[in-house]
């Protein structure tokens, strides 16, 4: 990610969250390399029926190790959690905890040699 920016700084086009200054500083601070996996998570509500007030909340993981025109394609977007309606969840953290806990378990697999995110 950083190597792409350092090659031609005169023609940088900031077209994704990963090219923002906060993410670049974080990448330098924790030393993100090509061996790391970078994911983003997104949560949003969706109304599934036109005339119904029932909402469904969808939490997804996006694999950011590809360029912006590739990382938002179907092969790089993974479902995390689907929270059924009819109302907005009151304690969203209770749902998100399970997804983050699962990723942490994958990271600690094989004495810490599991999924590196």
C-alpha positions in Angstrom: 0.0 0.0 0.0 2.7 2.5 1.0 5.0 1.5 -1.8 2.3 2.5 -4.4 2.3 6.0 -2.9 6.0 6.4 -2.7 6.7 5.7 -6.4 4.9 8.7 -7.9 3.8 11.3 -5.4 3.1 13.9 -8.0 0.1 12.0 -9.4 -1.6 10.7 -6.3 -5.4 10.5 -6.6 -7.0 10.1 -3.2 -9.9 7.9 -4.2 -10.2 5.5 -1.2 -10.2 5.6 2.6 -6.8 3.8 2.6 -5.1 6.8 1.0 -6.2 9.2 3.6 -3.6 10.8 5.9 -4.9 9.1 9.1 -4.7 5.7 7.5 -1.2 6.4 6.1 0.0 7.5 9.5 -1.4 4.4 11.1 0.2 2.2 8.4 3.6 3.7 9.2 3.1 3.5 13.0 2.1 -0.2 13.0 4.3 -1.1 10.0 1.7 -2.5 7.6 3.5 -4.5 4.9 2.4 -6.5 1.9 2.2 -9.6 4.2 -0.6 -8.0 6.2 -4.3 -8.3 5.5 -6.2 -5.1 5.8 -10.0 -5.2 6.3 -12.7 -2.6 6.8 -16.1 -3.2 8.3 -19.3 -1.5 7.4 -22.7 -1.5 9.0 -25.9 -0.2 7.5 -29.6 -0.7 7.7 -31.7 -1.7 4.7 -35.5 -1.6 4.2 -36.3 -4.9 2.5 -39.9 -4.1 1.5 -41.1 -0.8 -0.1 -44.1 -0.1 2.2 -42.9 -1.8 5.4 -41.1 -0.1 8.3 -39.1 -3.3 9.0 -35.4 -2.8 8.8 -32.6 -5.3 8.5 -29.1 -4.4 9.5 -26.2 -5.8 7.6 -22.5 -5.9 8.7 -19.9 -6.7 6.1 -16.1 -7.1 5.9 -14.2 -5.6 2.9 -10.8 -7.0 2.0 -8.7 -3.9 1.3 -5.5 -5.5 -0.1 -6.6 -4.7 -3.6 -7.0 -1.4 -5.5 -10.2 0.5 -4.9 -11.7 -0.7 -8.2 -11.3 -4.3 -7.0 -11.7 -4.4 -3.3 -15.4 -3.4 -3.4 -16.2 -6.3 -5.9 -18.2 -9.3 -4.7 -15.1 -11.5 -4.3 -13.6 -9.1 -1.7 -16.8 -8.4 0.3 -17.8 -10.9 3.0 -20.9 -10.9 5.1 -20.3 -10.5 8.8 -23.7 -10.3 10.5 -27.3 -9.9 9.5 -29.5 -8.5 12.2 -33.3 -8.9 11.4 -35.9 -6.2 12.2 -38.5 -5.0 12.7 -36.7 -2.3 14.7 -33.2 -1.0 14.9 -31.1 -3.0 17.4 -30.8 -1.1 20.7 -27.4 -2.6 21.6 -25.4 -2.8 18.4 -22.2 -3.7 20.2 -23.7 -7.0 21.3 -24.0 -8.0 17.7 -20.6 -6.6 16.5 -18.8 -8.2 19.5 -19.5 -11.7 18.0 -18.0 -10.8 14.6 -14.9 -9.2 16.1 -14.5 -12.0 18.6 -14.5 -14.5 15.7 -11.7 -12.6 13.8 -9.7 -12.5 17.0 -10.0 -16.2 17.4 -8.8 -16.7 13.8 -5.8 -14.5 14.6 -4.8 -16.6 17.6 -5.1 -19.9 15.8 -2.0 -22.1 15.8 -0.3 -20.2 18.6 -0.7 -16.8 17.0 0.2 -17.9 13.5 -3.4 -17.6 12.2 -5.0 -14.8 10.2 -2.9 -11.6 10.3 -5.1 -8.6 10.1 
